[in-house]
Amino acid sequence: MEKNSNFIILVFSTLLILINSFTFISSLKAHEIEIDQSVLLKKLSFSKLVKEAAPAVVNIFTKKDQQNQNSPLFSDPFFKKFFEEFIPRQRGPKITNSLGSGVIVDKKGYIITNNHVIRDAKKITVSLSDKREFDASLVLADPKTDLAVLKIEDDSKYLPYINLADSDTLKVGDVVLAIGNPFGVGQTVTSGIISALARTRVGIGNYQFFIQTDAAINPGNSGGALITTEGKLAGINTAIYSKTGGSIGIGFAIPSNMVASIIRAATSKGVIERPWLGIGGKPLDKTLSNQLGIEETQGLLVDNVYPHSSSYKAGIKKGDIILSFNDIPIVDISSLFYRVAISNIGEKIKLKVLRKGEAVLIDLKMIAAPEIPKRNITEIKGDNPLSGSRIANLSPALAEELSIDSLKYSKGVIIISINRFSRAYHASLRPGDVITKINEINVIKVSDVIKVLKKNDNWTIIFLRGEREYRLTIR
């Protein structure tokens, strides 16, 4: 009996020791986890990163002329004296100030910002974080991308700058910092993640391809930096989605690869020369794939090929499905246009195309949009409804220059400008109108217009304005 009691006591003691040991080890592990968490929190501080990157983000102050709006009757000699006697006419433009942000991208003093920050500016002043101020000159402005390049001269030869990241390597979920001057309160840093890539339908610029972030971006942040945790420029903060004007966690930045293409243009020739593929298409979806009898559900179905384009010369055909551009997937026309825009003229690229169920690799050399025919800008005079207008032959090159659909308007006659006191203006014609017919005669070139105008006294003009067709009859 005594032996059994001793045995039970021994077992119970052993269990107590094991339980205490386990509790002790658990407490040690818990302590270790707490230490690891504190170390991790310390590593999450971005202070060193901000210290290195923030000096390259600058404040931009601009002065602009705001024209005073006077009644059009001031231009009429009969009413002019009456109005000037009883309603004083406002003379001279009003000077307005605005602000934004920018990023120094090299030691020579080149600064990238948004075009809308410096548009129509008479004077541009750049302020650095160390309180130095410089007058900036405009090197290049590109409304199509809403980017502009400025330059400042620094005698000290010391300017902080940020290197550009490869925006194609960014991933959804990557941590990013937004640096700028919101509301003019001074340089501010906010953090967030990349919420989405290749965002379209933002409504800014011609190339709808944006980085979306939840890092707070507010008015004044435009032109500021979106940087990676490596301290490189991921993009230029450009816009926010907001009903109040403040940040609600949906901001958009222009990718650094697009920024790089504009910087290259500014620092080389000072003009932008973009390649042009000369194709149109629609994105694949399940319904379209089923109709075509293919398994692929991602790609761009080609439905138009311009005959003088590099695509036509390389053998791209209507009905081909473009799957990738230099091994980067193509999902719609915006993603293709973006890839073309960041490429260089003369560069050789590789398209992967699905043709009759088989994948085909096509080598293609990037070229500029052709000017065929030559624009032949002509001023119309005489007793006709186009008198006072300047017209030109449309071509892909001119359509690109005017930021209109370069496939839809690859040919025809467009009104370039109109004198406000001319017969054409009073006939309700406007710059940008594309004339298609005069008196039921098809108009293809400027010479066609001249011929028709010489032979008639009564006119019926059919023209396109945007997506609508109009008919103008004058007798």
C-alpha positions in Angstrom: 0.0 0.0 0.0 2.8 2.4 0.9 4.6 1.5 -2.4 1.4 2.4 -4.3 1.1 5.7 -2.4 4.8 6.6 -3.2 4.2 5.7 -6.8 1.2 8.0 -7.1 3.0 10.8 -5.4 5.9 10.4 -7.8 3.6 10.4 -10.9 1.8 13.5 -9.6 5.1 15.3 -8.9 6.3 14.5 -12.4 3.1 15.9 -13.9 3.5 19.1 -11.9 7.1 19.5 -13.1 6.1 19.0 -16.7 3.2 21.4 -16.5 5.4 24.1 -14.8 8.1 23.5 -17.4 5.6 23.9 -20.3 4.2 27.1 -18.7 7.7 28.4 -18.3 8.6 27.6 -21.9 5.4 29.1 -23.2 6.0 32.3 -21.3 9.5 32.4 -22.8 8.1 31.9 -26.3 5.4 34.6 -25.7 8.2 36.9 -24.5 10.2 36.1 -27.6 7.2 36.9 -29.9 6.7 40.2 -28.2 10.4 41.1 -28.8 10.1 40.1 -32.5 6.9 42.2 -32.8 8.6 45.3 -31.4 11.6 44.8 -33.7 9.2 44.5 -36.6 7.3 47.7 -35.7 10.7 49.5 -35.5 11.5 48.3 -39.0 8.1 49.6 -40.3 9.2 53.2 -39.6 9.7 55.0 -42.9 11.7 57.9 -41.4 15.0 57.0 -43.1 13.3 56.5 -46.4 11.5 59.9 -46.1 14.7 61.6 -45.0 16.4 60.5 -48.3 13.5 60.9 -50.7 11.6 64.0 -49.4 14.2 66.6 -50.3 13.7 65.8 -54.0 10.0 66.6 -53.8 9.5 70.3 -54.4 6.7 72.8 -54.1 5.7 74.6 -57.3 4.1 78.1 -57.3 2.7 79.6 -60.5 1.3 82.9 -61.6 -1.3 82.9 -64.3 -3.3 85.4 -66.2 -7.0 85.0 -65.8 -8.8 86.9 -68.7 -11.7 89.0 -67.7 -14.9 88.1 -69.4 -16.6 91.0 -71.1 -19.9 91.0 -73.0 -19.4 90.2 -76.8 -21.4 93.4 -77.4 -18.3 95.4 -76.4 -16.9 94.3 -79.8 -19.9 95.9 -81.7 -19.1 99.6 -82.6 -22.8 100.6 -82.1 -23.0 99.3 -78.5 -19.4 99.9 -77.5 -19.8 103.6 -76.6 -23.1 103.0 -74.8 -21.6 100.1 -72.6 -18.4 101.9 -71.9 -20.3 104.9 -70.6 -22.6 103.0 -68.3 -20.8 99.7 -67.6 -17.0 100.2 -67.1 -15.1 97.6 -69.1 -12.6 95.5 -67.1 -9.2 96.1 -68.6 -6.2 93.8 -68.4 -5.9 90.2 -67.1 -6.2 89.3 -63.5 -3.2 87.6 -61.9 -4.0 84.4 -60.1 -1.7 82.1 -58.0 -1.8 78.4 -57.8 0.4 75.7 -56.3 1.3 72.0 -56.8 4.2 69.6 -56.4 7.0 68.3 -58.5 9.9 65.8 -58.3 13.6 66.4 -59.2 14.6 63.4 -61.3 18.3 64.1 -62.0 21.2 66.2 -60.8 20.9 68.6 -63.7 17.8 70.0 -62.3 15.0 68.4 -64.4 11.7 68.3 -62.6 8.6 66.3 -63.5 5.2 67.5 -62.6 1.6 67.5 -63.9 0.8 69.6 -66.9 -2.3 70.9 -65.2 -0.1 72.3 -62.4 1.8 74.7 -64.8 -0.7 75.1 -67.7 -0.9 78.8 -68.8 1.6 79.9 -66.2 3.4 83.2 -66.8 5.9 82.5 -64.0 7.0 79.2 -62.3 8.8 79.2 -58.9 10.2 76.0 -57.4 10.8 75.8 -53.6 12.9 73.0 -52.1 12.6 71.6 -48.6 15.8 73.4 -47.6 14.0 76.7 -48.3 16.0 77.4 -51.5 13.9 78.9 -54.3 14.5 78.9 -58.1 12.8 80.3 -61.2 11.9 77.3 -63.4 11.7 77.2 -67.1 9.3 75.0 -69.0 11.1 72.4 -71.1 8.2 70.3 -72.3 4.5 70.1 -71.7 2.4 67.1 -72.8 -1.4 67.4 -72.3 -1.9 63.9 -73.6 -0.3 62.4 -70.5 -0.8 65.4 -68.2 2.9 65.6 -67.6 5.4 68.4 -67.9 9.1 68.8 -67.5 10.7 71.9 -65.8 14.3 72.8 -65.3 16.1 74.8 -62.6 19.7 76.0 -62.6 21.7 75.6 -59.4 25.2 77.1 -59.1 26.0 75.0 -56.1 25.7 71.9 -58.3 23.9 70.0 -55.5 20.4 69.0 -56.1 18.7 66.0 -54.4 16.9 63.7 -56.9 14.9 60.5 -57.0 15.7 57.6 -59.3 12.8 56.0 -61.2 11.4 52.6 -60.5 10.3 50.1 -63.2 6.6 50.4 -62.8 6.1 47.1 -64.5 7.6 45.4 -61.4 5.0 46.9 -59.0 2.4 44.6 -57.5 -0.9 45.1 -55.8 -0.3 45.3 -52.1 3.1 46.9 -52.3 3.6 49.6 -49.7 4.0 53.1 -51.1 4.4 56.7 -49.8 2.8 59.8 -51.3 4.9 63.0 -50.8 3.6 66.5 -51.7 2.2 69.8 -50.6 -1.5 69.3 -50.0 -3.6 72.4 -49.5 -0.4 74.4 -49.3 0.2 73.5 -45.7 3.8 72.3 -46.4 5.4 69.1 -47.4 3.4 66.1 -46.2 4.0 62.3 -46.3 1.2 59.8 -46.3 1.4 56.0 -46.6 -0.7 53.3 -48.2 -0.6 50.4 -50.6 -1.0 49.9 -54.3 -4.7 49.1 -54.6 -4.8 48.3 -58.3 -2.7 48.6 -61.5 -3.6 49.6 -65.0 -6.7 51.5 -64.0 -8.6 53.0 -66.9 -11.6 55.3 -67.2 -10.0 57.9 -64.9 -10.8 60.7 -67.4 -7.4 62.3 -67.4 -5.1 62.5 -70.5 -5.3 60.3 -73.5 -3.5 57.3 -72.0 -5.8 55.7 -69.5 -3.4 53.6 -67.4 -2.9 54.5 -63.8 -1.7 53.2 -60.5 -4.4 53.3 -57.9 -3.4 53.8 -54.2 -5.1 54.4 -50.9 -2.3 56.7 -49.7 -4.0 60.0 -49.0 -3.7 62.4 -52.0 -5.3 65.9 -51.7 -5.3 69.1 -53.7 -1.7 70.4 -53.9 -0.4 66.9 -54.1 -0.7 67.0 -57.9 2.8 66.4 -59.4 4.1 64.9 -56.2 5.9 61.6 -55.7 4.5 58.2 -55.1 7.6 56.3 -54.0 8.4 52.6 -53.2 9.9 51.3 -50.0 13.2 51.3 -51.9 13.0 55.1 -52.3 12.4 55.0 -56.0 9.7 56.9 -58.0 6.7 54.6 -58.7 4.6 57.3 -60.2 3.4 60.9 -60.2 0.4 61.7 -58.1 -2.3 63.1 -60.4 -5.9 62.7 -59.3 -8.3 61.5 -56.7 -11.8 60.2 -56.8 -13.8 62.3 -54.4 -17.1 64.0 -54.1 -15.9 66.4 -51.5 -12.5 67.4 -52.8 -10.7 65.6 -50.0 -9.1 62.1 -50.0 -11.3 59.1 -49.5 -8.6 56.5 -50.2 -8.9 56.4 -54.0 -5.9 58.2 -55.6 -4.3 57.8 -59.0 -0.7 58.1 -60.2 0.9 58.1 -63.6 3.3 55.1 -63.8 7.0 55.8 -63.7 7.6 54.1 -67.1 5.3 56.7 -68.7 7.2 59.4 -66.8 10.5 58.1 -68.1 9.3 58.4 -71.7 8.5 62.1 -71.2 11.8 62.8 -69.5 13.6 61.1 -72.4 11.8 63.3 -74.9 12.5 66.5 -72.9 16.2 65.8 -72.4 16.9 64.7 -76.0 15.0 66.5 -78.8 12.7 68.6 -76.6 9.7 67.3 -78.6 7.5 64.2 -78.2 7.6 61.7 -81.0 5.3 58.7 -80.3 5.1 55.4 -82.2 1.8 54.5 -83.7 0.6 50.9 -84.4 -2.4 51.9 -86.6 -4.8 49.2 -85.3 -8.1 49.2 -83.5 -9.8 46.4 -81.6 -12.1 45.3 -78.8 -11.3 43.3 -75.7 -12.0 39.6 -75.4 -14.6 38.4 -72.9 -16.2 35.0 -72.3 -19.1 35.8 -74.7 -16.9 36.9 -77.5 -14.5 34.0 -77.0 -17.5 31.6 -77.2 -18.6 33.2 -80.4 -15.1 32.8 -81.8 -14.8 29.3 -80.5 -11.6 29.9 -78.6 -10.5 29.2 -75.1 -8.6 32.4 -74.6 -10.6 35.0 -72.6 -8.0 37.7 -72.4 -6.6 39.7 -75.3 -7.5 42.3 -78.0 -9.4 41.3 -81.1 -8.1 43.3 -84.0 -11.0 44.8 -86.1 -9.2 47.6 -88.0 -5.7 47.9 -89.6 -4.5 51.1 -91.3 -2.8 50.2 -94.6 0.3 52.4 -94.2 1.0 51.4 -90.5 3.8 49.3 -89.1 1.2 46.7 -88.0 0.0 46.3 -91.6 3.6 46.0 -92.9 4.4 43.4 -90.2 1.4 41.3 -91.2 -1.1 42.0 -88.5 -4.6 41.1 -89.9 -8.2 41.8 -89.0 -9.4 39.0 -86.8 -6.0 38.4 -85.1 -6.1 38.4 -81.3 -3.2 40.2 -79.7 -2.2 38.4 -76.5 1.0 40.2 -75.4 3.4 43.0 -76.1 7.0 42.1 -75.4 5.7 39.3 -73.1 3.4 41.7 -71.2 -0.3 40.6 -71.4 -2.7 42.9 -73.4 -6.2 43.0 -72.1 -7.7 46.0 -73.9 -6.9 48.8 -76.3 -5.8 51.1 -73.4 -3.2 48.6 -72.2 -1.9 48.3 -75.8 -1.8 52.1 -76.4 0.1 52.5 -73.1 2.7 50.0 -74.2 3.1 51.8 -77.5 3.3 55.2 -75.8 6.3 54.2 -73.6 8.2 52.7 -76.5 10.6 54.5 -78.8 10.4 55.1 -82.5 12.7 52.7 -84.2 12.4 50.2 -81.4 11.7 46.6 -82.4 9.0 44.9 -80.4 7.4 41.4 -80.3 3.7 40.8 -80.5 2.2 37.5 -79.6 -0.9 36.9 -81.7 -3.6 34.2 -81.8 -4.5 33.5 -85.4 -6.8 30.6 -86.4 -6.2 28.9 -83.1 -2.4 29.1 -83.3 0.0 31.4 -81.4 2.2 33.5 -83.8 5.1 35.7 -82.8 5.4 38.9 -84.9 8.4 41.2 -84.9 7.4 44.8 -85.5 9.4 48.1 -85.8 7.8 51.1 -84.2 7.2 54.1 -86.5 5.4 57.4 -86.1 1.9 58.0 -87.5 2.2 58.8 -91.2 1.1 62.1 -92.7 -0.6 60.7 -95.8 -1.8 62.9 -97.5 0.0 66.1 -96.6 -2.1 68.4 -94.6 -2.3 71.2 -97.2 -3.7 73.8 -94.8 -5.8 76.3 -96.8 -7.7 79.4 -95.9 -11.1 79.6 -97.6 -12.2 83.0 -99.0 -15.0 84.3 -101.1 -18.8 84.1 -101.0 -19.4 80.7 -99.5 -20.4 79.2 -96.1 -16.8 78.1 -95.4 -15.4 81.6 -95.9 -13.1 82.7 -93.0 -12.1 79.1 -92.1 -8.8 77.2 -92.5 -9.1 73.6 -93.5 -6.7 70.7 -93.9 -6.3 67.2 -95.1 -6.7 64.7 -92.3 -4.1 62.0 -91.8 -3.1 59.7 -88.8 -0.3 62.2 -88.0 -2.6 65.2 -87.9 -5.3 63.3 -86.0 -2.8 62.3 -83.4 -1.6 65.9 -83.2 -5.2 67.1 -82.6 -5.9 64.3 -80.1 -8.7 62.7 -82.1 -9.3 59.1 -83.1 -6.4 58.6 -85.6 -8.1 55.6 -87.2 -11.6 57.0 -87.6 -10.2 60.3 -88.8 -7.3 59.0 -90.9 -8.7 60.7 -93.9 -11.1 63.6 -94.8 -11.1 67.3 -94.4 -11.1 69.1 -91.0 -11.7 72.7 -90.0 -8.5 73.8 -88.2 -9.6 77.4 -87.2 -12.3 79.9 -87.9 -12.4 83.7 -87.7 -15.1 84.6 -85.2 -16.5 87.3 -87.4 -16.6 85.2 -90.5 -19.4 83.7 -92.5 -18.3 80.2 -91.5 -18.6 81.1 -87.8 -22.1 82.6 -88.3 -23.1 79.5 -90.2 -22.4 77.6 -86.9 -19.3 75.8 -88.2 -16.6 75.3 -85.6 -12.9 74.2 -85.4 -12.7 70.4 -85.3 -15.7 69.8 -87.6 -14.9 67.2 -90.2 -16.6 67.8 -93.6 -17.8 64.6 -95.3 -20.0 65.9 -98.1 -20.9 69.1 -99.8 -24.0 69.0 -102.1 -24.0 65.2 -101.9 -20.5 65.1 -103.2 -18.0 63.1 -101.0 -15.2 65.2 -99.7 -11.9 63.4 -99.3 -9.3 66.2 -99.7 -9.0 70.0 -99.5 -9.0 70.1 -103.4 -12.4 68.5 -103.4 -13.8 71.3 -101.2 -12.3 74.0 -103.4 -13.9 72.5 -106.5 -17.4 72.2 -105.0 -17.3 75.7 -103.6 -16.5 77.2 -107.0 -19.5 75.6 -108.8 -22.5 76.4 -106.5 -24.5 79.2 -104.9 -26.6 76.9 -102.7 -25.0 74.5 -100.3 -25.8 71.5 -98.2 -22.9 70.5 -96.0 -22.7 67.3 -94.0 -20.1 67.3 -91.2 -19.1 65.3 -88.1 -18.8 66.9 -84.7 -17.7 64.4 -82.1 -19.8 61.3 -82.5 -22.7 63.1 -84.2 -23.4 63.9 -87.8 -24.9 67.3 -88.8 -26.6 68.6 -91.9 -26.3 72.3 -92.7 -28.3 73.8 -95.6 -27.6 77.4 -96.8 -29.5 79.0 -99.7 
